[in-house]
Amino acid sequence: MERLHCAMENVDHCRFSAWYPMFKHLTIRSEIIPLIREEVEYLRADGVVMPEGCEAPEYAERGQADDDDDSGREDWEHDESCETAEQPKLPHLVAQIKEAIEDLGGIAFPKLNWSAPRDATWISFNGTLKCQSPYDVLLLLKTSDFVTHDLTQPYKDCSDCNDIDKEAPSYELVLRRWRTIIPGMEFRCFVKNHRLVGVCQRDDSAFYDYLKEEHQKQQEAAAYSDFVTRRQEDLRTEIQRFFSDNIGGKFSDANYVVDIYRRSEGKFWLIDINPFSPVTDALLFSWEELAELTPDEDDATTAAAAGAQPSFEFRINRSQGMQPSPFLSNRLPKDIVDLSSGEDINKFVDLFQAQQLGDDSNSG
């Protein structure tokens, strides 16, 4: 099997601020906030405590109120031994997040240099990455394993990761204008030697019957209502043409992974660029397969223009069975990660007390 090589510079080239200026016209409008050392340390720190001035919005408080039970808590609330964590002071970051969200139309979704906190949507009030306040943004970032990976081991599996002279990356918070994405129209494209070798649906845990060749049923969503009667070969041609016209040969690396979203016939957004490395999820492929795939020597652009079918491997999920959420293992009980600035220790005490009572009853 061909060995995959990914250097630290390849990871750096996939940092959002490294590719966004070049492909700004192809992607969703975004605001980049450089993070200073104190802000990075806050995101790295264990526990979830909101900074001063980062109060929970009313919609989040209403959602928490339905889950809270104050019975038996009064004694703990007045116990002087129960100290709450001190709130950090990050006024500049909070203000920048507020301003960026306003500039993006009032709703945004966050990511760091490389990763979005997709594994933490379970903790948000609406179950998505949709953020309307600094509270929403920091809640997602502080509870995401993907973000923790960015902050602690961004160069994991790089062939030169032992380079002691390499400086730590400068971190950035990216806020992107909120767009409703139909999961079945997002695709992950694997690029080798500047050419597409494989494409698959981005949401690999779901079955989308409108991606099947024989499916003719009309769908309600306007973004793909014109597509449901088309065949997979047409989509392959659209993807190849978009890639050849807009991305191929323009990105700094020869090997990389790009996520794109089909908005309508022949129109796509570039969503993200990732390293061609096992640190990136291969989804419906395996990295062993991708290492062996060889780009077609024919000019893909010429082939697409002439009506010939692109030669890359194209995969969709053909299983109609139920699939578990890919982020199920990232979830924790809500009480463990309660974010209110004064209730977190009380919730922990309540949980501990309930556990002790359960242990006592079992032993009896």
Secondary structure as a PSIPRED ss2 file (coil, helix, strand):
# PSIPRED VFORMAT (PSIPRED V4.0)

   1 M C   1.000  0.000  0.000
   2 E C   1.000  0.000  0.000
   3 R C   1.000  0.000  0.000
   4 L C   1.000  0.000  0.000
   5 H C   1.000  0.000  0.000
   6 C C   1.000  0.000  0.000
   7 A C   1.000  0.000  0.000
   8 M H   0.000  1.000  0.000
   9 E H   0.000  1.000  0.000
  10 N H   0.000  1.000  0.000
  11 V H   0.000  1.000  0.000
  12 D H   0.000  1.000  0.000
  13 H H   0.000  1.000  0.000
  14 C C   1.000  0.000  0.000
  15 R C   1.000  0.000  0.000
  16 F H   0.000  1.000  0.000
  17 S H   0.000  1.000  0.000
  18 A H   0.000  1.000  0.000
  19 W H   0.000  1.000  0.000
  20 Y H   0.000  1.000  0.000
  21 P H   0.000  1.000  0.000
  22 M H   0.000  1.000  0.000
  23 F H   0.000  1.000  0.000
  24 K H   0.000  1.000  0.000
  25 H H   0.000  1.000  0.000
  26 L H   0.000  1.000  0.000
  27 T E   0.000  0.000  1.000
  28 I C   1.000  0.000  0.000
  29 R C   1.000  0.000  0.000
  30 S E   0.000  0.000  1.000
  31 E E   0.000  0.000  1.000
  32 I E   0.000  0.000  1.000
  33 I E   0.000  0.000  1.000
  34 P E   0.000  0.000  1.000
  35 L C   1.000  0.000  0.000
  36 I C   1.000  0.000  0.000
  37 R H   0.000  1.000  0.000
  38 E H   0.000  1.000  0.000
  39 E H   0.000  1.000  0.000
  40 V H   0.000  1.000  0.000
  41 E H   0.000  1.000  0.000
  42 Y H   0.000  1.000  0.000
  43 L H   0.000  1.000  0.000
  44 R H   0.000  1.000  0.000
  45 A C   1.000  0.000  0.000
  46 D C   1.000  0.000  0.000
  47 G C   1.000  0.000  0.000
  48 V C   1.000  0.000  0.000
  49 V C   1.000  0.000  0.000
  50 M C   1.000  0.000  0.000
  51 P C   1.000  0.000  0.000
  52 E C   1.000  0.000  0.000
  53 G C   1.000  0.000  0.000
  54 C C   1.000  0.000  0.000
  55 E C   1.000  0.000  0.000
  56 A C   1.000  0.000  0.000
  57 P C   1.000  0.000  0.000
  58 E H   0.000  1.000  0.000
  59 Y H   0.000  1.000  0.000
  60 A H   0.000  1.000  0.000
  61 E H   0.000  1.000  0.000
  62 R H   0.000  1.000  0.000
  63 G H   0.000  1.000  0.000
  64 Q H   0.000  1.000  0.000
  65 A H   0.000  1.000  0.000
  66 D H   0.000  1.000  0.000
  67 D H   0.000  1.000  0.000
  68 D C   1.000  0.000  0.000
  69 D C   1.000  0.000  0.000
  70 D C   1.000  0.000  0.000
  71 S C   1.000  0.000  0.000
  72 G C   1.000  0.000  0.000
  73 R C   1.000  0.000  0.000
  74 E H   0.000  1.000  0.000
  75 D H   0.000  1.000  0.000
  76 W H   0.000  1.000  0.000
  77 E H   0.000  1.000  0.000
  78 H C   1.000  0.000  0.000
  79 D C   1.000  0.000  0.000
  80 E C   1.000  0.000  0.000
  81 S C   1.000  0.000  0.000
  82 C C   1.000  0.000  0.000
  83 E C   1.000  0.000  0.000
  84 T C   1.000  0.000  0.000
  85 A C   1.000  0.000  0.000
  86 E C   1.000  0.000  0.000
  87 Q C   1.000  0.000  0.000
  88 P C   1.000  0.000  0.000
  89 K C   1.000  0.000  0.000
  90 L C   1.000  0.000  0.000
  91 P H   0.000  1.000  0.000
  92 H H   0.000  1.000  0.000
  93 L H   0.000  1.000  0.000
  94 V H   0.000  1.000  0.000
  95 A H   0.000  1.000  0.000
  96 Q H   0.000  1.000  0.000
  97 I H   0.000  1.000  0.000
  98 K H   0.000  1.000  0.000
  99 E H   0.000  1.000  0.000
 100 A H   0.000  1.000  0.000
 101 I H   0.000  1.000  0.000
 102 E H   0.000  1.000  0.000
 103 D H   0.000  1.000  0.000
 104 L C   1.000  0.000  0.000
 105 G C   1.000  0.000  0.000
 106 G C   1.000  0.000  0.000
 107 I C   1.000  0.000  0.000
 108 A E   0.000  0.000  1.000
 109 F E   0.000  0.000  1.000
 110 P E   0.000  0.000  1.000
 111 K E   0.000  0.000  1.000
 112 L C   1.000  0.000  0.000
 113 N C   1.000  0.000  0.000
 114 W C   1.000  0.000  0.000
 115 S C   1.000  0.000  0.000
 116 A C   1.000  0.000  0.000
 117 P C   1.000  0.000  0.000
 118 R H   0.000  1.000  0.000
 119 D H   0.000  1.000  0.000
 120 A H   0.000  1.000  0.000
 121 T H   0.000  1.000  0.000
 122 W H   0.000  1.000  0.000
 123 I H   0.000  1.000  0.000
 124 S C   1.000  0.000  0.000
 125 F C   1.000  0.000  0.000
 126 N C   1.000  0.000  0.000
 127 G C   1.000  0.000  0.000
 128 T C   1.000  0.000  0.000
 129 L C   1.000  0.000  0.000
 130 K C   1.000  0.000  0.000
 131 C E   0.000  0.000  1.000
 132 Q C   1.000  0.000  0.000
 133 S C   1.000  0.000  0.000
 134 P H   0.000  1.000  0.000
 135 Y H   0.000  1.000  0.000
 136 D H   0.000  1.000  0.000
 137 V H   0.000  1.000  0.000
 138 L H   0.000  1.000  0.000
 139 L H   0.000  1.000  0.000
 140 L H   0.000  1.000  0.000
 141 L H   0.000  1.000  0.000
 142 K H   0.000  1.000  0.000
 143 T C   1.000  0.000  0.000
 144 S C   1.000  0.000  0.000
 145 D H   0.000  1.000  0.000
 146 F H   0.000  1.000  0.000
 147 V H   0.000  1.000  0.000
 148 T H   0.000  1.000  0.000
 149 H H   0.000  1.000  0.000
 150 D H   0.000  1.000  0.000
 151 L H   0.000  1.000  0.000
 152 T H   0.000  1.000  0.000
 153 Q C   1.000  0.000  0.000
 154 P C   1.000  0.000  0.000
 155 Y C   1.000  0.000  0.000
 156 K C   1.000  0.000  0.000
 157 D C   1.000  0.000  0.000
 158 C C   1.000  0.000  0.000
 159 S C   1.000  0.000  0.000
 160 D C   1.000  0.000  0.000
 161 C C   1.000  0.000  0.000
 162 N C   1.000  0.000  0.000
 163 D C   1.000  0.000  0.000
 164 I C   1.000  0.000  0.000
 165 D C   1.000  0.000  0.000
 166 K C   1.000  0.000  0.000
 167 E C   1.000  0.000  0.000
 168 A C   1.000  0.000  0.000
 169 P C   1.000  0.000  0.000
 170 S C   1.000  0.000  0.000
 171 Y C   1.000  0.000  0.000
 172 E E   0.000  0.000  1.000
 173 L E   0.000  0.000  1.000
 174 V E   0.000  0.000  1.000
 175 L E   0.000  0.000  1.000
 176 R E   0.000  0.000  1.000
 177 R E   0.000  0.000  1.000
 178 W C   1.000  0.000  0.000
 179 R C   1.000  0.000  0.000
 180 T C   1.000  0.000  0.000
 181 I C   1.000  0.000  0.000
 182 I C   1.000  0.000  0.000
 183 P H   0.000  1.000  0.000
 184 G H   0.000  1.000  0.000
 185 M H   0.000  1.000  0.000
 186 E E   0.000  0.000  1.000
 187 F E   0.000  0.000  1.000
 188 R E   0.000  0.000  1.000
 189 C E   0.000  0.000  1.000
 190 F E   0.000  0.000  1.000
 191 V E   0.000  0.000  1.000
 192 K E   0.000  0.000  1.000
 193 N C   1.000  0.000  0.000
 194 H C   1.000  0.000  0.000
 195 R E   0.000  0.000  1.000
 196 L E   0.000  0.000  1.000
 197 V E   0.000  0.000  1.000
 198 G E   0.000  0.000  1.000
 199 V E   0.000  0.000  1.000
 200 C E   0.000  0.000  1.000
 201 Q E   0.000  0.000  1.000
 202 R C   1.000  0.000  0.000
 203 D C   1.000  0.000  0.000
 204 D C   1.000  0.000  0.000
 205 S C   1.000  0.000  0.000
 206 A C   1.000  0.000  0.000
 207 F C   1.000  0.000  0.000
 208 Y C   1.000  0.000  0.000
 209 D H   0.000  1.000  0.000
 210 Y H   0.000  1.000  0.000
 211 L H   0.000  1.000  0.000
 212 K C   1.000  0.000  0.000
 213 E C   1.000  0.000  0.000
 214 E C   1.000  0.000  0.000
 215 H C   1.000  0.000  0.000
 216 Q C   1.000  0.000  0.000
 217 K C   1.000  0.000  0.000
 218 Q C   1.000  0.000  0.000
 219 Q C   1.000  0.000  0.000
 220 E C   1.000  0.000  0.000
 221 A C   1.000  0.000  0.000
 222 A H   0.000  1.000  0.000
 223 A H   0.000  1.000  0.000
 224 Y H   0.000  1.000  0.000
 225 S H   0.000  1.000  0.000
 226 D C   1.000  0.000  0.000
 227 F C   1.000  0.000  0.000
 228 V C   1.000  0.000  0.000
 229 T C   1.000  0.000  0.000
 230 R C   1.000  0.000  0.000
 231 R C   1.000  0.000  0.000
 232 Q H   0.000  1.000  0.000
 233 E H   0.000  1.000  0.000
 234 D H   0.000  1.000  0.000
 235 L H   0.000  1.000  0.000
 236 R H   0.000  1.000  0.000
 237 T H   0.000  1.000  0.000
 238 E H   0.000  1.000  0.000
 239 I H   0.000  1.000  0.000
 240 Q H   0.000  1.000  0.000
 241 R H   0.000  1.000  0.000
 242 F H   0.000  1.000  0.000
 243 F H   0.000  1.000  0.000
 244 S H   0.000  1.000  0.000
 245 D H   0.000  1.000  0.000
 246 N H   0.000  1.000  0.000
 247 I C   1.000  0.000  0.000
 248 G C   1.000  0.000  0.000
 249 G C   1.000  0.000  0.000
 250 K C   1.000  0.000  0.000
 251 F C   1.000  0.000  0.000
 252 S C   1.000  0.000  0.000
 253 D C   1.000  0.000  0.000
 254 A C   1.000  0.000  0.000
 255 N C   1.000  0.000  0.000
 256 Y E   0.000  0.000  1.000
 257 V E   0.000  0.000  1.000
 258 V E   0.000  0.000  1.000
 259 D E   0.000  0.000  1.000
 260 I E   0.000  0.000  1.000
 261 Y E   0.000  0.000  1.000
 262 R E   0.000  0.000  1.000
 263 R E   0.000  0.000  1.000
 264 S E   0.000  0.000  1.000
 265 E C   1.000  0.000  0.000
 266 G C   1.000  0.000  0.000
 267 K E   0.000  0.000  1.000
 268 F E   0.000  0.000  1.000
 269 W E   0.000  0.000  1.000
 270 L E   0.000  0.000  1.000
 271 I E   0.000  0.000  1.000
 272 D E   0.000  0.000  1.000
 273 I E   0.000  0.000  1.000
 274 N E   0.000  0.000  1.000
 275 P E   0.000  0.000  1.000
 276 F C   1.000  0.000  0.000
 277 S C   1.000  0.000  0.000
 278 P C   1.000  0.000  0.000
 279 V C   1.000  0.000  0.000
 280 T C   1.000  0.000  0.000
 281 D C   1.000  0.000  0.000
 282 A C   1.000  0.000  0.000
 283 L C   1.000  0.000  0.000
 284 L C   1.000  0.000  0.000
 285 F C   1.000  0.000  0.000
 286 S C   1.000  0.000  0.000
 287 W H   0.000  1.000  0.000
 288 E H   0.000  1.000  0.000
 289 E H   0.000  1.000  0.000
 290 L H   0.000  1.000  0.000
 291 A H   0.000  1.000  0.000
 292 E H   0.000  1.000  0.000
 293 L C   1.000  0.000  0.000
 294 T C   1.000  0.000  0.000
 295 P C   1.000  0.000  0.000
 296 D C   1.000  0.000  0.000
 297 E C   1.000  0.000  0.000
 298 D C   1.000  0.000  0.000
 299 D C   1.000  0.000  0.000
 300 A H   0.000  1.000  0.000
 301 T H   0.000  1.000  0.000
 302 T H   0.000  1.000  0.000
 303 A H   0.000  1.000  0.000
 304 A H   0.000  1.000  0.000
 305 A H   0.000  1.000  0.000
 306 A C   1.000  0.000  0.000
 307 G C   1.000  0.000  0.000
 308 A C   1.000  0.000  0.000
 309 Q C   1.000  0.000  0.000
 310 P C   1.000  0.000  0.000
 311 S C   1.000  0.000  0.000
 312 F C   1.000  0.000  0.000
 313 E E   0.000  0.000  1.000
 314 F E   0.000  0.000  1.000
 315 R E   0.000  0.000  1.000
 316 I C   1.000  0.000  0.000
 317 N C   1.000  0.000  0.000
 318 R C   1.000  0.000  0.000
 319 S C   1.000  0.000  0.000
 320 Q C   1.000  0.000  0.000
 321 G C   1.000  0.000  0.000
 322 M C   1.000  0.000  0.000
 323 Q C   1.000  0.000  0.000
 324 P C   1.000  0.000  0.000
 325 S C   1.000  0.000  0.000
 326 P C   1.000  0.000  0.000
 327 F C   1.000  0.000  0.000
 328 L H   0.000  1.000  0.000
 329 S H   0.000  1.000  0.000
 330 N H   0.000  1.000  0.000
 331 R C   1.000  0.000  0.000
 332 L C   1.000  0.000  0.000
 333 P C   1.000  0.000  0.000
 334 K H   0.000  1.000  0.000
 335 D H   0.000  1.000  0.000
 336 I H   0.000  1.000  0.000
 337 V H   0.000  1.000  0.000
 338 D C   1.000  0.000  0.000
 339 L C   1.000  0.000  0.000
 340 S C   1.000  0.000  0.000
 341 S C   1.000  0.000  0.000
 342 G C   1.000  0.000  0.000
 343 E C   1.000  0.000  0.000
 344 D H   0.000  1.000  0.000
 345 I H   0.000  1.000  0.000
 346 N H   0.000  1.000  0.000
 347 K H   0.000  1.000  0.000
 348 F H   0.000  1.000  0.000
 349 V H   0.000  1.000  0.000
 350 D H   0.000  1.000  0.000
 351 L H   0.000  1.000  0.000
 352 F H   0.000  1.000  0.000
 353 Q H   0.000  1.000  0.000
 354 A H   0.000  1.000  0.000
 355 Q H   0.000  1.000  0.000
 356 Q H   0.000  1.000  0.000
 357 L H   0.000  1.000  0.000
 358 G H   0.000  1.000  0.000
 359 D H   0.000  1.000  0.000
 360 D H   0.000  1.000  0.000
 361 S H   0.000  1.000  0.000
 362 N H   0.000  1.000  0.000
 363 S H   0.000  1.000  0.000
 364 G C   1.000  0.000  0.000
